[in-house]
Amino acid sequence: MILNITEAASHQIKEMLKEEDKENVRLRFGVKGGGCSGLSYAMGFEDEINEELDVIEESSGIPVVIHKQDVPIIEGTTIDFKQNMMGGGFTIDNPNAIVSCGCGSSFKTATNAGTPDPNC
């Protein structure tokens, strides 16, 4: 399994999917260059996939689209949703990340450092 979505995150994502006004909408999860440490997580909804470039898997009843080049970077990652007095938000635990920034949204792996954003 490439990605694990906890029950709390699954519930939150399903609620968000209900608000999408398109058919066959899936969660897209991946990485992009930038952030303090060089790579940042990208998460959103998408109704189009490229069968040559994307992998589709299901986790906790959520259909997830992942770009093939992101698989080695995020394999084994867990997405959770935490609620606290300041509100709620998704947390990401990536076993491949060797360095993460203080906010946890930027990271680098042993094989991919990305390009850090000099404005962080």
C-alpha positions in Angstrom: 0.0 0.0 0.0 1.4 3.4 -1.0 -0.7 5.5 1.2 -2.6 5.0 4.4 -5.6 7.2 5.3 -6.8 7.0 8.9 -10.4 6.8 9.9 -10.5 10.4 11.0 -8.9 11.6 7.8 -11.2 9.4 5.7 -14.3 10.9 7.4 -13.0 14.4 6.7 -12.1 13.7 3.1 -15.5 12.1 2.5 -17.3 15.2 3.8 -15.2 17.4 1.5 -15.9 15.1 -1.5 -19.6 15.6 -0.9 -19.1 19.3 -1.7 -17.4 18.6 -5.1 -19.8 19.2 -8.0 -18.2 16.6 -10.4 -18.6 12.9 -11.0 -15.7 10.5 -10.4 -13.8 12.9 -8.2 -10.8 11.4 -6.5 -8.3 12.6 -4.0 -4.9 13.5 -5.6 -1.9 13.3 -3.3 1.7 13.9 -4.2 4.6 16.2 -3.8 5.9 19.4 -5.4 9.1 21.4 -5.2 9.3 24.2 -2.7 8.8 24.9 1.0 11.5 25.4 3.6 13.0 21.9 3.2 12.7 21.5 -0.6 9.5 19.4 -1.1 5.9 20.1 -0.1 2.9 17.9 -0.1 0.1 18.5 -2.6 -3.4 17.4 -1.8 -6.6 18.2 -3.7 -9.5 16.7 -5.7 -9.4 15.7 -9.3 -11.8 14.2 -11.8 -9.2 13.5 -14.6 -6.4 11.0 -14.5 -3.6 10.1 -16.9 -3.4 6.3 -17.0 0.2 6.4 -18.3 1.4 8.8 -15.5 -0.9 8.1 -12.5 -1.4 5.2 -10.1 -4.9 4.8 -8.6 -5.4 3.0 -5.2 -8.0 3.0 -2.6 -7.3 3.6 1.1 -10.1 3.6 3.8 -12.7 3.8 1.0 -11.1 6.9 -0.6 -10.0 6.6 -4.2 -6.5 8.2 -4.5 -4.6 9.3 -7.5 -0.8 9.5 -7.2 1.7 10.5 -9.9 4.0 7.5 -10.6 7.1 9.6 -10.0 5.9 10.5 -6.5 5.4 6.9 -5.4 8.9 6.3 -4.1 8.8 9.6 -2.2 5.5 9.0 -0.4 5.3 5.2 -0.1 4.2 4.2 3.4 2.9 7.7 4.2 -0.1 8.1 6.6 -2.6 10.9 6.3 -4.5 11.7 9.5 -6.8 14.4 10.6 -6.4 16.0 14.1 -9.0 18.2 15.8 -7.9 20.7 18.5 -9.0 23.9 20.1 -7.6 26.0 17.2 -9.6 23.9 14.6 -8.5 20.9 12.7 -6.1 19.9 10.0 -4.5 17.1 8.1 -1.2 15.7 9.4 1.2 13.7 7.2 3.6 11.1 8.5 6.1 10.1 5.8 8.6 7.5 6.8 10.8 8.5 3.9 11.3 12.1 5.1 14.7 12.6 6.7 14.2 16.4 7.3 11.0 18.3 7.9 10.3 21.9 8.6 8.7 23.0 11.8 5.2 23.2 10.4 5.5 19.6 8.9 4.4 20.5 5.4 7.9 20.7 3.9 10.4 17.9 3.8 13.2 16.1 1.9 14.1 12.5 1.5 17.5 10.8 1.3 17.2 10.6 -2.5 15.2 13.8 -3.2 16.0 17.1 -1.7 13.8 19.2 -4.0 14.4 22.9 -4.3 13.9 24.9 -1.1 12.0 28.2 -1.2 14.4 31.0 -0.2 11.5 33.0 1.2 10.8 30.5 4.0 
